[in-house]
């Protein structure tokens, strides 16, 4: 059930809850006291399996993306659905982000409750209670909010609701492509949407245009789509259809952000345009689709190449070897409840035997072949030195569907000390 009253403007600092990966009681552990506990992953102070974040790599990725964005003269509103972790939202905002992107009214409420005051909801706002959640937040004059529209029916629903509330809602036109997801496809749809907006000029403010290019899979088709957004933005600006100045033009998931930055920043609108990019997975990165995408970015983008570094995987799931029932098989105490498996199975990265000085790289021929709810099958060579009680750190494909399996994730320094904690709110 959604909260029926406005959230507190200055919420208390979060308290770490009970978590399967940290093994502490929910009472009396404040986030600011975590480092003082002296916990260390390698001393087995944490209950495994657990997902962990690496502090140095998070900061590296944060700075890398901000440098890239700055080089193009555009703005960054990272997609918060990836982590749903206000601690990381705050890190990104302090690092220079213009705002935070979210996908739902509930996610928007979570971010607002934890202090975020500029949100781009890259989705349509539909449904009475969802509208009411946003309406309650809009009572705060310091809250800046944008959502997407793509149909007269949706616009009339928004107009009816917010006119009754005597509130004004900022919206962006979403453009789509045939076979994609939401968004305006045809000129006829565009004209009907613009006509609907004209009926609600006192209630709905058209502030710009939004696209999601990730529904396409080739650079030429993406560039064509992006150029269409630029052309339409220019035409509607000439027709004085926008009520925000600078006009907002937004795109970019985590795979094609360089192409979006290139096309949009070449549009030559001067200071009459705010270009906002929305990648979400860069902060933790991964070894699956986003690693492949980043490799392509480094190959095709001159600014990324000049930066002489790249994004680094900053998320691991650590788990114990719990059984070695056959010479070429180990059973790992980690399953589908603990790590994403939709874009590729976890990949062994580090191997640590309690009592050793430090982890060492996992054998390259080790591979997860199957996952169940709480177990993973690890293929070995017959004479590999792997024992019950050994710890393995796994690289993850698709961070979004790993974060949502954990209420809390410890942040580790280079010595594997727990220096902070991240809470998620899915």
VOVODO-166504 format. One line per field, with one value per residue (C-alpha): residue in one letter; x, y, z. Coordinates in steps of 0.2 Angstrom, whole numbers, plus 5000, padded with zeros to 4 digits. Last residue first. Layout:
REM VOVODO-166504
code = c(A:...) .
X = c(X:...) .
Y = c(Y:...) .
Z = c(Z:...) .
***
This chain:
REM VOVODO-166504
code = c(X:X:X:X:X:X:X:X:X:X:X:X:X:X:X:X:X:X:X:X:X:X:X:X:X:X:X:X:X:X:X:X:X:X:X:X:X:X:X:X:X:X:X:X:X:X:X:X:X:X:X:X:X:X:X:X:X:X:X:X:X:X:X:X:X:X:X:X:X:X:X:X:X:X:X:X:X:X:X:X:X:X:X:X:X:X:X:X:X:X:X:X:X:X:X:X:X:X:X:X:X:X:X:X:X:X:X:X:X:X:X:X:X:X:X:X:X:X:X:X:X:X:X:X:X:X:X:X:X:X:X:X:X:X:X:X:X:X:X:X:X:X:X:X:X:X:X:X:X:X:X:X:X:X:X:X:X:X:X:X:X:X:X:X:X:X:X:X:X:X:X:X:X:X:X:X:X:X:X:X:X:X:X:X:X:X:X:X:X:X:X:X:X:X:X:X:X:X:X:X:X:X:X:X:X:X:X:X:X:X:X:X:X:X:X:X:X:X:X:X:X:X:X:X:X:X:X:X:X:X:X:X:X:X:X:X:X:X:X:X:X:X:X:X:X:X:X:X:X:X:X:X:X:X:X:X:X:X:X:X:X:X:X:X:X:X:X:X:X:X:X:X:X:X:X:X:X:X:X:X:X:X:X:X:X:X:X:X:X:X:X:X:X:X:X:X:X:X:X:X:X:X:X:X:X:X:X:X:X:X:X:X:X:X:X:X:X:X:X:X:X:X:X:X:X:X:X:X:X:X:X:X:X:X:X:X:X:X:X:X:X:X:X:X:X:X:X:X:X:X:X:X:X:X:X:X:X:X:X:X:X:X:X:X:X:X:X:X:X:X:X:X:X:X:X:X:X:X:X:X:X:X:X:X:X:X:X:X:X:X:X:X:X:X:X:X:X:X:X:X:X:X:X:X:X:X:X:X:X:X:X:X:X:X:X:X:X:X:X:X:X:X:X:X:X:X) .
X = c(5064:5072:5091:5102:5121:5134:5150:5169:5168:5186:5191:5209:5205:5190:5173:5155:5142:5126:5109:5092:5098:5089:5085:5104:5107:5094:5099:5118:5116:5130:5140:5158:5159:5170:5174:5177:5184:5174:5174:5190:5196:5214:5210:5214:5199:5196:5182:5164:5154:5136:5126:5114:5101:5087:5095:5110:5119:5135:5145:5163:5181:5193:5200:5205:5200:5212:5220:5212:5224:5235:5228:5219:5202:5205:5201:5197:5192:5183:5171:5158:5140:5128:5123:5110:5095:5106:5106:5113:5107:5090:5095:5109:5124:5131:5143:5143:5159:5161:5175:5181:5163:5154:5164:5152:5149:5161:5157:5149:5154:5143:5153:5150:5162:5166:5177:5173:5187:5204:5215:5202:5207:5198:5182:5183:5187:5172:5171:5182:5180:5161:5162:5171:5158:5144:5153:5156:5138:5131:5140:5155:5147:5147:5144:5142:5140:5123:5112:5114:5102:5108:5101:5104:5098:5094:5093:5111:5117:5105:5119:5113:5130:5128:5113:5121:5138:5130:5117:5131:5141:5126:5124:5124:5119:5103:5104:5090:5085:5081:5075:5071:5081:5069:5053:5036:5039:5027:5034:5032:5051:5054:5042:5052:5069:5064:5057:5073:5083:5072:5073:5092:5091:5081:5092:5108:5100:5096:5114:5121:5112:5102:5086:5076:5090:5087:5075:5068:5063:5057:5055:5046:5027:5018:5002:4989:4986:4989:4977:4968:4983:4992:4978:4981:5000:4996:4984:4997:5010:5000:4996:5014:5018:5027:5024:5032:5030:5040:5048:5041:5039:5049:5045:5046:5041:5035:5041:5030:5030:5014:5004:4994:4976:4972:4957:4967:4980:4968:4959:4975:4983:4969:4967:4986:4985:4971:4979:4994:5013:5017:5033:5037:5046:5048:5057:5053:5058:5040:5035:5017:5023:5027:5009:5004:5017:5009:4992:4996:5002:4986:4975:4984:4996:5012:5022:5040:5057:5053:5065:5068:5076:5074:5082:5082:5079:5060:5062:5071:5058:5044:5051:5053:5035:5029:5039:5054:5067:5080:5091:5096:5110:5124:5140:5148:5138:5123:5130:5135:5118:5110:5122:5116:5098:5100:5087:5102:5098:5081:5091:5094:5108:5103:5119:5120:5129:5144:5152:5168:5158:5148:5164:5172:5157:5157:5175:5173:5158:5167:5183:5173:5164:5180:5188:5174:5171:5153:5147:5134:5133:5133:5139:5138:5150:5165:5173:5191:5192:5176:5182:5172:5180:5164:5169:5166:5148:5145:5138:5126:5118:5117:5105:5092:5091:5101:5117:5121:5128:5122:5105:5101:5092:5090:5103:5096:5093:5097:5082:5071:5072:5057:5046:5035:5019:5004:4995:5010:5007:5000) .
Y = c(4990:5001:4996:5000:5003:5001:5009:5005:4986:4981:4971:4978:4989:4996:4987:4993:4982:4978:4979:4974:4962:4953:4969:4973:4958:4960:4978:4973:4963:4951:4948:4944:4931:4931:4913:4908:4891:4882:4865:4864:4869:4864:4858:4840:4835:4852:4861:4865:4875:4870:4884:4882:4892:4894:4883:4888:4878:4878:4890:4890:4887:4886:4903:4898:4911:4926:4926:4932:4938:4933:4915:4910:4908:4901:4915:4913:4928:4931:4916:4921:4923:4916:4927:4940:4932:4925:4939:4934:4929:4921:4913:4903:4904:4891:4884:4866:4859:4848:4840:4827:4824:4829:4845:4853:4870:4881:4898:4913:4931:4941:4955:4973:4986:4980:4993:5007:5012:5020:5030:5045:5048:5032:5038:5055:5047:5035:5020:5007:5013:5013:4995:4989:4998:4989:4972:4976:4981:4965:4954:4958:4972:4990:4996:5015:5013:5003:5018:5028:5043:5057:5075:5088:5105:5116:5135:5138:5134:5124:5117:5099:5092:5089:5078:5067:5064:5062:5050:5040:5040:5034:5019:5004:5011:5020:5036:5050:5067:5084:5097:5115:5128:5136:5126:5130:5122:5124:5140:5134:5136:5126:5113:5112:5111:5098:5088:5089:5084:5069:5063:5065:5053:5040:5041:5039:5024:5016:5018:5012:4996:4987:4998:4997:5005:5022:5028:5045:5061:5078:5094:5104:5103:5110:5102:5111:5128:5122:5108:5108:5112:5096:5086:5094:5091:5072:5071:5079:5067:5052:5058:5061:5043:5033:5042:5032:5016:5000:4996:4987:5002:5016:5028:5047:5052:5070:5077:5083:5095:5095:5110:5109:5115:5097:5096:5102:5089:5074:5080:5085:5069:5058:5070:5068:5049:5048:5060:5048:5049:5057:5056:5062:5077:5083:5097:5098:5114:5120:5105:5102:5093:5078:5075:5076:5063:5051:5056:5053:5035:5033:5037:5028:5032:5042:5037:5033:5041:5049:5063:5068:5084:5085:5069:5070:5052:5053:5061:5045:5033:5043:5043:5024:5022:5034:5023:5023:5034:5046:5056:5074:5085:5073:5081:5069:5075:5069:5052:5049:5054:5042:5029:5031:5032:5014:5009:5001:5000:5009:5025:5029:5042:5060:5067:5083:5088:5098:5083:5083:5085:5069:5059:5067:5063:5045:5042:5050:5039:5024:5027:5031:5014:5005:5012:5008:4990:4984:4968:4955:4942:4923:4923:4929:4943:4943:4929:4937:4939:4950:4962:4970:4983:4988:5007:5006:5003:5016:5030:5017:5015:4998:5000:4987:4977:4962:4958:4944:4954:4944:4938:4956:4963:4981:4995:5011:5025:5043:5052:5060:5079:5083:5070:5060:5068:5058:5042:5031:5017:5000) .
Z = c(4978:4991:4992:5007:5004:5017:5021:5025:5026:5025:5009:5009:4994:5002:5003:5002:5010:5001:5009:5005:4991:4976:4967:4966:4956:4943:4939:4939:4922:4921:4937:4942:4955:4971:4977:4995:5000:5014:5005:4995:4977:4972:4954:4950:4940:4931:4937:4933:4946:4948:4958:4972:4981:4969:4955:4944:4930:4921:4932:4924:4930:4915:4919:4937:4949:4952:4969:4985:4999:5013:5015:5031:5023:5005:4992:4974:4963:4946:4944:4931:4935:4922:4907:4903:4913:4927:4940:4957:4974:4973:4957:4967:4978:4990:4977:4972:4965:4950:4941:4954:4960:4976:4980:4992:5000:4991:4999:4990:4986:4973:4965:4960:4954:4936:4929:4916:4905:4904:4893:4892:4874:4868:4876:4868:4851:4851:4840:4848:4866:4864:4856:4872:4883:4874:4877:4895:4896:4889:4901:4913:4923:4926:4944:4941:4922:4924:4924:4908:4907:4896:4897:4884:4890:4875:4872:4877:4859:4849:4838:4835:4837:4856:4852:4839:4848:4866:4859:4850:4866:4877:4866:4878:4895:4891:4881:4878:4883:4875:4888:4881:4890:4892:4897:4890:4873:4858:4852:4833:4831:4846:4839:4823:4831:4843:4829:4819:4835:4838:4820:4821:4836:4826:4811:4823:4831:4814:4808:4825:4825:4839:4841:4857:4866:4858:4872:4867:4876:4870:4879:4892:4887:4902:4908:4918:4911:4893:4895:4878:4869:4875:4867:4851:4852:4856:4841:4829:4835:4833:4815:4812:4816:4830:4846:4861:4871:4867:4850:4836:4826:4834:4848:4853:4870:4872:4888:4903:4917:4928:4934:4950:4954:4961:4950:4936:4940:4938:4922:4914:4918:4911:4896:4892:4894:4882:4870:4868:4870:4887:4898:4915:4923:4941:4950:4968:4977:4977:4988:4985:4969:4980:4984:4966:4962:4974:4968:4950:4954:4965:4950:4936:4922:4922:4906:4908:4910:4926:4926:4944:4953:4972:4978:4997:5003:5003:4985:4979:4987:4981:4963:4964:4969:4955:4942:4930:4938:4932:4944:4943:4935:4941:4947:4958:4973:4963:4959:4977:4983:4971:4977:4995:4988:4982:4969:4960:4942:4944:4947:4929:4929:4925:4917:4908:4891:4887:4877:4887:4903:4900:4897:4913:4923:4916:4921:4938:4944:4936:4946:4962:4961:4957:4973:4984:4978:4980:4988:4985:4999:5000:5013:5031:5034:5046:5037:5040:5021:5020:5034:5048:5059:5067:5066:5047:5050:5062:5050:5043:5060:5068:5083:5079:5063:5069:5059:5047:5033:5018:5023:5029:5044:5041:5041:5049:5037:5042:5047:5033:5030:5019:5027:5015:5009:5016:5009:5008:4995:5000) .
***
